[in-house]
Amino acid sequence: MKINDNMDGRIRKNIKSGLSVAIVLKEDQSTGRLTDGIVRDILTKSLKHPHGIKVRLMSGEVGRVKEIY
């Protein structure tokens, strides 16, 4: 099954401020537990990242995007 490129959290151009996403926090990487929120800032400078683009949510939490809603 092909992933829709617009929903791929590993590509920076897909992530915009105000977007609803699920991220994995650093402390949850071992369990894969996801945290939902709204993107405030994009922290990754590169165009792509194999583990997901790092963002800061409106809540202040920082993690890598795993899902885009």
N, C-alpha and C positions, 0 to 999 in steps of 0.2 A: 504494500500500500504506500503510495507516494504522499509525503507530507506536503500540505499546502504551504508554499514558500512564504506567503503573507503571515502565516501563523507560526513560523519558525523562530523561536526565541534565541537562536544562535546568530541571527543576522541583525546587525544594528539598525538598518533602515526600517525594519518592521516595528521597532520600539519607539513610541512617542510619549511625551509627557501627557498624563491624563488617561492613559490606556489601562484597562483592567487586566491584571496578570496574576500568575501564580509563580512564586519564587521559592528557591530552596536557600535557607539561611545557612551560614557557615557551620553552625553547631548542629544543623539537621542533615548535613551531607551524608553522614553514615546511615541514617534511616531513610532519607529521601522524602521526609515530611515536607509538604508544601504549605506556603503561607500566601493567602490571597491579599491583594491590595491594588492601589492605584499608583502608577509611576509618577514620581516627582522629578527625579533627575536620572540621566543616563551616565553611568560612571565609566564604562568601557569605552576607550578611544578607538580601538581597532574596528574594522568593518564587520568582522566575524570573530566568534570565539567558540571553540568546540564544546565548552561546558555551559554556554549560555551567556548572554550579555548581562553584565552586572549593573543593577539599578538600585536607587534609593526610593522607597515607597513614601507616600504621604505620611505614614506613621513613623517614618524615620528608620525603619528596618532596611538592611542592605542584603541583597542576595542576587543569585543568578536566575534569569527568566527561564522557566521550564514550560510554561503554557501561556498562551495569549487568548483572551476571551473576546 
